[in-house]
Amino acid sequence: MPQVSASSHKRPRKLWWLVGIILFALFAILQMPASWLLEKYAPDTPYVQHVSGNLWQGSVIWQIPVSAIPLTGTAKWSWQPWHLLLGKLGAEVDIQADQTRLNGQVKVGVNSWQVDNMSGKIAPETLASVVDWQLPNTPIQVNNVSLQRQSGSSAADNESNKAPAGFTQADGQLTWVGGEVGYPSGGKVFYITMPVMRAELSAEQKNNQNLLHINLLNNQDKRLGDLYVDGDMMLDVSLTQRLLENMPEYKGQAPQDTPVVSVRQPLSAGLGMP
């Protein structure tokens, strides 16, 4: 009969010891206090006021300087370890600010970040702190929004093979019942009655750019405008004659699907951030 050497018995045992050590180290890291990691790697961040818990699950009080009074809120996370099999860190998150409530998944890879199945509502109080407009007391509903954005990457440092930064996947909808909106311009406030609308999200590639496309439609599926965000986080806004006809002071005439307003600016400026 063939004999089994003693070393062949030891190899599986050594393998299990190695697996056990790796798992122990991983769970030890996950139990590290989140506050210690924040103090070590981002001690001067202006966006975090307080953090508790560990890498596995915890919460944070955050702030974003979008106006004279920063927008503040809380976020809770629960780590989802199976995303490591795809080379990503993933967690389920719950975000709150005023009456705003959002829930979904966030995943971070080496050259990308991703939001999956984000749903909830954005309260009018939150909107009012982001843009200096007079807004109706109606929330924006967020329905299963998914986004994936990658940073520019290069294989073998070849500029010709460099992948463009931008949004490679987008899906979901935002819905809003509208109402009267007043926005300041040139020392005067202009009013427009916004109709019931929805925004459909998709990813498009134009001129070697990966763009986030937000298609604005009314409740009759008629086009109201388009928003595009490119890899440099520049925002392109295009509004149609159909939408501008809801503004009493607007006297322009054109076919209703014609874009009559086009603006390009940094996305941060559109959100009132410095």
Disulfide bonds with the S-S distance in Angstrom:
none
